[in-house]
């Protein structure tokens, strides 16, 4: 397996139906994940607060600054936000 410690992947919509599965898949393959959501508390409820490689941040895709802040230092990004 490739070392993924420095490869944080941002998942927009990571608390939704599809996003949750993407987050679980990425974590299962060793990627640190930052969940970007309008409701960051949902990330902690869904995945628990005990995973140091999982971060949940507030972001709204209609607010360019919050998107830019969420993307800071990202290796990759997944858009799982619904229409």
N, C-alpha and C positions, 0 to 999 in steps of 0.2 A: 504494500500500500504506500502511496506517495505521502510524504509529510505535508500536512495541511495547516499547521499551527499559525502561519502568517497569512492565511488565505480566508479572511472573513468574507462570507457571502451574505449580502443583504437580501431579505425576502420581504418585498412589499406585499401586504395582504397575508402575512404569515400566520394570522390567527383565523383565517377563513377556511372553507371546506378544502380547497386545493392547497392553499398555503401551508396548512398544518402538515399535510403529507410530505410536502417538499422539505419543510424544516426537519421533520423526522428522518427523511432520507439523507439529507446533508449531514446531520449529526451522526447518523449511523456510519457514515463514511469519513468521519473525523473532522469535518469542516466546522470551524467556529461560525455561528450564525447570529446575525443581528436582525431581529424581527422589526420591521417598520410598519406601524399601524396607527390609526387614529385613536385606538384604545390599547395602549401598551400594557395595562394591567391584565388584559386577557392572555397575553403571552406567558406571564408568570402563573396564571391559573391553569392554563393548558399544559404547560411543560414543566412547571415547578421552578422554584427559585434556586435549586441546589446545583444547577449545571453552570460552572464558571465559563463555559464556552458558548453560552446562550445569553444574549442580551436583547432586551425589548425597549424600543425607543418610540417616541411619539413622532409621527410624520403624516402629513396630508398631501396627497399627490397634486392637489390644487394650490399648494403653497410651495413655490420654488425654493425658498430658503430652507424649509423643513426637509425637503427632498435632498438638497445639497448637504445639509448637516448629517442626514442619515447615511449618505453615500461616502462620507469622509473616510478615507483609508480602506475602502472596499477592494477586494480582489475580484469579486463578481457580484452580479445582481440578478434577481429573478422578480418579474412582475406577475404576481398572482392576484392582482386587484381585479374585481369583477367590473363589468361594463358599468 
